[in-house]
Amino acid sequence: MKETWQEKARGKRAGKGVNMFKAFLIKYAEIGVKGKNRHLFEDALVHQIKVALKRCEGKFFVHKTQGRIFVEAEGEFDFDETVACLRQVFGISGICPVVYAEDEGFDKLAERIVEYVDKVYPDKNKTFKVNARRARKDYPKESMEINADLGEVLLNAYPEMSVDVHEPDIMLNVEIREKIYIYSEIIPGPGGMPVGTGGKAMLLLSGGIDSPVAGYMIAKRGVKIDAVYFHAPPYTSERAKQKVVDLARIVARYAGPIYLHVINFTDVQLHIYETCPHEELTIIMKRYMMRLAEKLALDTECLGLVTGESIGQVASQTLASMAVINEVCELPIYRPLIGFDKQDIVDVSEKIGTYETSIQPFEDCCTIFVAKHPVTKPNPKYIRRHEEKLGEKMDELVKKALETEELIIVE
């Protein structure tokens, strides 16, 4: 069975390999094809890395050079903790623990390579390939020559090893820069784009499984998120609200600080319940949620709304229902989970750590007043006609809900 990166990392830091790694080379994917704007995305990624590393013990120097981003530890640090923080930074496709070799001639480099392989790979019965990249053109050997000469050194030092240029067990990377960087492992990152490079949107966050995943998915595309939660006391408890705060805190590990707007929705919801046909409760309720969320979004310079809906999951998520809900908003409504089935969503929620919190048995306002037989193909004319019956009282209730919002900054 192939080792996980965690097992490899633990093995490398065991015994004589302790504190071997003092830096990380950060790889990115999509940013590399951004053309003339590439530097803006690189700068955003550097900023997000610095923010994430503030959660870790130790001090770090983050810098970019010639299409590479490096994180260098200034003193002692916790390897596992640092890697865990970096794996929550969108835009990072790979994290490579590196060791340095000062440019003191090829013989010193060869000694360093032999030492590296000895410490990192106790079992030498492996195939390898040397992949040198000479970014500094004044180095006396060319890349192909470095590959051949270092390969020869390793074969002489460890006769049980062999070369495989197609599918080696060990890809030994050597980058010749102002320093020489040596690495052979790539710990997978989350991918995506740095948060903040894709604008800002307002997430409708509930205590369920779907909406936190939607927040994660939209943030992965570089979108900064604020969030709104519709609270309905006394029908929903303070523990239900805390559950949403807890979910926002987990998403914030990836998305950065989240401004969570808590709206008291009880009076709005009761007025709908008392006035409108019960089979239309969910549709009309969601239309008012969208109206309120859009007002908050416009006030906070968001460019759209984000929900956790997927087609056909419940009655209010049919195409017909979503079309009726959409018509009350001028801002676009983004649904990153639109084509996911439930298991797809659960899988992501487990990966990012929201699932166990989401399944805690505290109901939100969407589950309190649920119709026994909700309409799945609502007629927009009927919906609008029934909303008219809500009258000026609804305008007053909406205004009061906005004026009494609670703002929680979740980090």
C-alpha positions as CSV (number, residue, x, y, z in Angstrom):
1,M,0.0,0.0,0.0
2,K,1.3,3.4,-0.9
3,E,2.3,5.7,2.0
4,T,0.3,8.8,2.6
5,W,2.2,12.1,2.7
6,Q,1.5,12.2,6.5
7,E,3.2,8.9,7.0
8,K,6.1,9.9,4.8
9,A,6.5,13.2,6.7
10,R,6.5,11.5,10.0
11,G,9.1,9.0,8.8
12,K,11.4,11.8,7.5
13,R,11.3,13.6,10.8
14,A,11.9,10.5,12.9
15,G,15.4,9.7,14.2
16,K,18.2,11.4,12.4
17,G,15.8,13.2,10.0
18,V,14.4,15.5,12.8
19,N,14.0,19.1,11.8
20,M,15.5,18.4,8.4
21,F,13.1,20.5,6.5
22,K,13.2,24.3,7.1
23,A,11.3,25.5,4.1
24,F,8.5,24.7,1.6
25,L,8.2,25.3,-2.1
26,I,4.6,26.3,-2.9
27,K,3.3,25.1,-6.2
28,Y,0.2,26.6,-8.0
29,A,-1.7,25.5,-11.1
30,E,-4.2,27.9,-12.6
31,I,-2.3,31.0,-11.6
32,G,0.5,29.9,-14.0
33,V,-1.7,30.6,-17.1
34,K,-2.9,34.1,-16.0
35,G,-0.6,36.0,-18.5
36,K,0.1,39.6,-17.7
37,N,-2.0,39.5,-14.6
38,R,-0.2,36.6,-13.1
39,H,1.8,38.7,-10.6
40,L,-1.5,40.0,-9.1
41,F,-2.6,36.4,-8.4
42,E,0.8,35.5,-7.0
43,D,0.7,38.5,-4.7
44,A,-2.8,37.5,-3.5
45,L,-1.6,33.9,-2.8
46,V,1.5,35.2,-0.9
47,H,-0.9,37.3,1.2
48,Q,-3.2,34.4,1.9
49,I,-0.3,32.2,2.9
50,K,0.9,34.8,5.4
51,V,-2.6,35.1,6.9
52,A,-2.8,31.3,7.2
53,L,0.6,31.0,8.9
54,K,-0.4,33.4,11.6
55,R,-2.3,30.4,13.1
56,C,0.9,28.4,13.4
57,E,3.7,28.4,15.9
58,G,6.9,30.0,14.7
59,K,7.9,32.8,12.4
60,F,8.0,32.4,8.6
61,F,9.4,34.4,5.7
62,V,7.1,34.1,2.6
63,H,8.5,35.4,-0.7
64,K,8.3,34.8,-4.4
65,T,11.1,34.6,-7.0
66,Q,11.1,33.7,-10.7
67,G,7.7,32.0,-10.7
68,R,8.2,30.3,-7.4
69,I,6.8,30.9,-3.9
70,F,8.8,29.9,-0.9
71,V,7.9,29.6,2.8
72,E,11.0,29.7,5.0
73,A,10.9,29.0,8.7
74,E,12.8,31.4,10.9
75,G,13.6,29.1,13.8
76,E,11.7,26.2,15.2
77,F,8.2,25.3,13.9
78,D,5.7,22.5,14.0
79,F,5.9,20.7,10.6
80,D,2.5,19.0,10.8
81,E,0.7,22.2,11.9
82,T,2.3,24.3,9.2
83,V,1.4,21.8,6.5
84,A,-2.2,21.6,7.8
85,C,-2.5,25.4,7.6
86,L,-1.0,25.6,4.1
87,R,-3.4,22.9,2.9
88,Q,-6.3,25.3,3.7
89,V,-5.0,28.0,1.4
90,F,-6.9,28.1,-1.9
91,G,-4.5,28.6,-4.9
92,I,-1.9,26.1,-3.6
93,S,-1.8,22.9,-5.7
94,G,1.3,21.4,-4.0
95,I,3.5,21.8,-0.9
96,C,7.0,20.6,-1.3
97,P,9.2,20.3,1.9
98,V,12.7,21.4,0.8
99,V,16.3,21.4,2.1
100,Y,18.9,23.9,1.1
101,A,22.4,23.4,-0.3
102,E,24.7,26.4,-0.5
103,D,26.4,26.9,-3.8
104,E,29.9,25.6,-2.7
105,G,30.7,23.6,-5.9
106,F,29.3,20.5,-7.4
107,D,31.1,18.1,-5.0
108,K,29.3,19.8,-2.0
109,L,26.0,19.5,-3.8
110,A,26.6,15.8,-4.5
111,E,27.3,15.3,-0.8
112,R,24.1,17.0,0.1
113,I,22.1,14.9,-2.3
114,V,23.5,11.7,-0.9
115,E,22.7,12.9,2.6
116,Y,19.2,13.9,1.6
117,V,18.4,10.5,0.1
118,D,20.0,8.7,3.1
119,K,17.8,10.6,5.6
120,V,14.5,10.7,3.6
121,Y,14.6,7.2,2.2
122,P,15.9,4.6,4.7
123,D,14.8,1.9,2.2
124,K,17.1,2.3,-0.7
125,N,15.6,-0.4,-2.8
126,K,13.9,2.1,-5.1
127,T,14.1,3.6,-8.6
128,F,14.8,7.3,-9.0
129,K,15.2,10.1,-11.5
130,V,17.1,13.4,-11.0
131,N,15.3,16.4,-12.4
132,A,17.5,19.5,-12.3
133,R,16.2,23.0,-13.1
134,R,19.0,25.6,-13.7
135,A,17.3,29.0,-13.1
136,R,20.7,30.6,-12.6
137,K,22.4,30.4,-16.0
138,D,25.9,31.1,-14.6
139,Y,26.0,27.7,-12.9
140,P,28.9,25.8,-14.5
141,K,26.9,22.7,-15.4
142,E,23.8,22.5,-17.6
143,S,20.6,20.7,-16.4
144,M,21.1,17.5,-18.4
145,E,24.7,17.3,-17.1
146,I,23.6,17.8,-13.5
147,N,21.0,15.0,-13.9
148,A,23.6,12.6,-15.3
149,D,26.3,13.4,-12.8
150,L,24.1,13.4,-9.7
151,G,22.5,10.1,-10.9
152,E,26.0,8.6,-11.1
153,V,26.8,9.8,-7.6
154,L,23.7,8.2,-6.2
155,L,24.3,4.9,-8.0
156,N,27.8,4.8,-6.6
157,A,26.6,5.6,-3.1
158,Y,23.6,3.2,-3.1
159,P,24.1,0.4,-5.6
160,E,20.7,-1.1,-4.6
161,M,19.0,1.9,-6.3
162,S,18.3,2.1,-10.0
163,V,17.3,4.7,-12.5
164,D,13.9,4.9,-14.1
165,V,13.3,8.0,-16.2
166,H,9.6,7.2,-16.9
167,E,7.9,6.2,-13.6
168,P,10.5,6.5,-10.8
169,D,9.7,5.8,-7.2
170,I,11.6,9.0,-6.3
171,M,11.6,12.2,-8.4
172,L,14.6,14.0,-7.0
173,N,14.1,17.7,-7.9
174,V,17.1,20.1,-7.8
175,E,16.5,23.8,-8.4
176,I,19.6,26.0,-8.9
177,R,18.8,29.5,-7.8
178,E,20.5,31.9,-5.4
179,K,20.4,28.9,-3.2
180,I,20.0,25.3,-4.3
181,Y,16.7,23.7,-3.3
182,I,16.3,19.9,-3.1
183,Y,12.9,18.2,-2.7
184,S,11.2,15.0,-3.7
185,E,7.7,15.1,-2.2
186,I,4.6,17.1,-3.2
187,I,1.9,17.2,-0.5
188,P,-1.4,18.0,-2.3
189,G,-3.0,21.4,-1.6
190,P,-6.6,22.4,-2.1
191,G,-6.2,24.0,-5.5
192,G,-8.5,26.7,-6.7
193,M,-7.7,30.4,-6.7
194,P,-6.6,32.7,-3.9
195,V,-9.5,34.1,-1.9
196,G,-10.3,37.7,-2.8
197,T,-9.3,37.4,-6.5
198,G,-12.9,36.6,-7.6
199,G,-14.9,39.4,-5.9
200,K,-17.3,39.0,-3.0
201,A,-20.6,37.3,-2.6
202,M,-23.3,36.7,0.2
203,L,-23.8,33.1,1.3
204,L,-27.2,32.1,2.6
205,L,-25.8,29.9,5.5
206,S,-28.0,27.4,7.4
207,G,-27.2,24.7,9.8
208,G,-27.5,21.9,7.2
209,I,-24.9,20.0,5.2
210,D,-25.3,21.8,1.9
211,S,-24.7,25.6,2.4
212,P,-21.3,25.3,4.2
213,V,-20.1,23.2,1.3
214,A,-21.4,25.8,-1.1
215,G,-19.4,28.4,0.8
216,Y,-16.3,26.3,0.5
217,M,-16.8,25.7,-3.2
218,I,-17.4,29.3,-4.1
219,A,-14.4,30.4,-1.9
220,K,-12.2,27.9,-3.7
221,R,-12.8,29.9,-6.9
222,G,-11.4,33.0,-5.3
223,V,-14.6,34.6,-4.0
224,K,-14.6,36.3,-0.6
225,I,-17.8,35.4,1.3
226,D,-20.0,37.2,3.8
227,A,-22.9,35.1,5.1
228,V,-26.5,35.6,6.3
229,Y,-28.3,33.3,8.7
230,F,-32.1,33.4,9.3
231,H,-32.8,32.8,12.9
232,A,-36.3,32.1,14.2
233,P,-36.5,32.2,18.0
234,P,-38.2,30.7,20.0
235,Y,-38.8,28.1,17.3
236,T,-35.0,27.8,16.8
237,S,-32.7,27.8,19.8
238,E,-29.6,29.7,20.6
239,R,-27.8,26.4,20.2
240,A,-29.0,26.3,16.6
241,K,-27.5,29.7,16.0
242,Q,-24.2,28.6,17.6
243,K,-24.2,25.6,15.3
244,V,-24.2,28.0,12.3
245,V,-21.4,30.1,13.9
246,D,-19.4,26.9,14.3
247,L,-20.0,26.0,10.7
248,A,-18.9,29.5,9.6
249,R,-15.8,29.1,11.7
250,I,-14.8,25.9,9.9
251,V,-15.4,27.4,6.5
252,A,-13.4,30.5,7.5
253,R,-10.3,28.3,7.8
254,Y,-10.4,28.2,4.1
255,A,-12.3,31.3,3.1
256,G,-10.8,33.8,5.6
257,P,-12.8,35.9,8.1
258,I,-16.6,35.8,7.5
259,Y,-19.0,38.6,8.4
260,L,-22.1,36.6,9.6
261,H,-25.3,38.6,9.5
262,V,-28.0,37.0,11.8
263,I,-31.5,38.0,10.8
264,N,-34.4,37.5,13.2
265,F,-36.9,35.9,10.7
266,T,-39.6,34.8,13.2
267,D,-42.2,37.6,12.6
268,V,-41.7,37.4,8.8
269,Q,-42.1,33.7,8.8
270,L,-45.2,33.7,11.0
271,H,-46.9,36.3,8.9
272,I,-46.3,34.2,5.8
273,Y,-47.6,31.1,7.6
274,E,-50.8,32.9,8.7
275,T,-51.5,34.5,5.4
276,C,-50.4,32.3,2.5
277,P,-51.4,28.9,1.3
278,H,-49.4,26.3,3.2
279,E,-48.3,24.4,0.0
280,E,-46.5,27.6,-1.0
281,L,-44.9,28.4,2.4
282,T,-41.4,27.3,1.5
283,I,-41.3,29.1,-1.9
284,I,-42.6,32.4,-0.4
285,M,-40.4,32.1,2.6
286,K,-37.3,31.6,0.4
287,R,-38.3,34.6,-1.8
288,Y,-38.3,36.8,1.3
289,M,-35.0,35.3,2.4
290,M,-33.6,36.3,-1.0
291,R,-35.0,39.8,-0.8
292,L,-33.4,40.3,2.6
293,A,-30.1,38.7,1.6
294,E,-29.9,40.9,-1.5
295,K,-30.4,44.1,0.6
296,L,-27.5,43.0,2.8
297,A,-25.4,42.1,-0.3
298,L,-25.9,45.4,-1.9
299,D,-25.1,47.2,1.3
300,T,-21.8,45.3,1.7
301,E,-20.8,45.5,-2.0
302,C,-21.3,41.8,-2.8
303,L,-21.7,40.9,-6.4
304,G,-24.1,38.0,-6.0
305,L,-25.9,35.5,-3.7
306,V,-24.7,32.0,-3.0
307,T,-27.0,29.1,-1.9
308,G,-26.5,25.3,-1.3
309,E,-29.3,24.2,-3.6
310,S,-28.9,21.3,-6.0
311,I,-31.5,20.3,-8.6
312,G,-34.3,18.1,-7.3
313,Q,-33.0,17.6,-3.8
314,V,-36.2,18.9,-2.2
315,A,-39.4,20.4,-3.5
316,S,-38.1,24.0,-3.4
317,Q,-35.1,23.0,-5.5
318,T,-36.8,22.0,-8.7
319,L,-36.0,24.1,-11.7
320,A,-39.5,25.6,-11.6
321,S,-39.2,26.5,-8.0
322,M,-35.8,28.0,-8.4
323,A,-37.0,30.1,-11.3
324,V,-39.7,31.5,-9.2
325,I,-37.3,32.2,-6.3
326,N,-34.8,33.9,-8.7
327,E,-37.3,36.5,-10.0
328,V,-37.3,38.5,-6.8
329,C,-33.5,39.3,-7.1
330,E,-31.6,41.6,-9.5
331,L,-28.2,40.2,-8.3
332,P,-27.2,36.8,-9.8
333,I,-27.7,33.7,-7.6
334,Y,-24.8,31.3,-7.7
335,R,-25.4,27.6,-6.8
336,P,-22.1,25.8,-6.8
337,L,-23.7,22.5,-5.9
338,I,-26.4,22.6,-8.6
339,G,-25.3,19.3,-10.2
340,F,-24.1,17.5,-7.1
341,D,-26.1,14.6,-5.7
342,K,-26.3,14.3,-1.9
343,Q,-23.4,11.9,-1.5
344,D,-21.2,14.2,-3.5
345,I,-22.0,17.0,-1.0
346,V,-21.6,14.7,2.0
347,D,-18.1,13.7,0.7
348,V,-17.0,17.3,0.5
349,S,-18.4,18.1,3.9
350,E,-16.5,15.3,5.5
351,K,-13.3,16.4,3.7
352,I,-13.5,19.9,5.0
353,G,-14.7,19.0,8.5
354,T,-18.3,20.4,8.5
355,Y,-20.3,17.2,8.4
356,E,-20.2,16.3,12.1
357,T,-21.4,19.8,13.0
358,S,-24.1,19.9,10.3
359,I,-25.8,16.7,11.5
360,Q,-26.2,18.0,15.0
361,P,-29.9,17.9,15.8
362,F,-30.7,21.6,16.0
363,E,-33.4,22.7,13.6
364,D,-33.2,25.9,11.6
365,C,-36.0,28.1,10.3
366,C,-36.2,26.2,7.0
367,T,-37.3,23.0,8.8
368,I,-39.8,24.5,11.3
369,F,-42.6,25.5,9.1
370,V,-42.6,22.9,6.4
371,A,-45.7,22.1,4.3
372,K,-46.9,18.5,4.2
373,H,-47.4,18.7,0.5
374,P,-45.2,21.5,-0.9
375,V,-45.7,22.7,-4.5
376,T,-43.0,21.5,-6.9
377,K,-44.1,23.5,-9.9
378,P,-45.2,26.9,-8.5
379,N,-47.1,29.3,-10.7
380,P,-45.4,32.7,-10.4
381,K,-48.7,34.5,-10.9
382,Y,-50.3,32.8,-8.0
383,I,-47.2,33.3,-5.8
384,R,-47.1,37.0,-6.5
385,R,-50.9,37.3,-5.9
386,H,-50.6,35.6,-2.5
387,E,-47.6,37.8,-1.6
388,E,-49.8,40.8,-2.2
389,K,-52.0,39.7,0.6
390,L,-49.1,40.1,3.0
391,G,-49.6,43.9,2.6
392,E,-47.7,46.8,4.2
393,K,-47.3,44.8,7.4
394,M,-44.7,42.7,5.6
395,D,-42.8,45.8,4.5
396,E,-42.6,46.8,8.2
397,L,-41.5,43.4,9.3
398,V,-38.8,43.2,6.7
399,K,-37.5,46.7,7.7
400,K,-37.5,45.7,11.3
401,A,-35.6,42.4,10.5
402,L,-32.9,44.4,8.8
403,E,-32.7,47.0,11.5
404,T,-32.2,44.5,14.2
405,E,-29.7,42.3,12.5
406,E,-26.8,40.9,14.6
407,L,-23.3,41.0,13.1
408,I,-20.8,38.3,14.1
409,I,-17.3,38.4,12.8
410,V,-16.2,34.8,12.5
411,E,-12.5,34.0,12.2
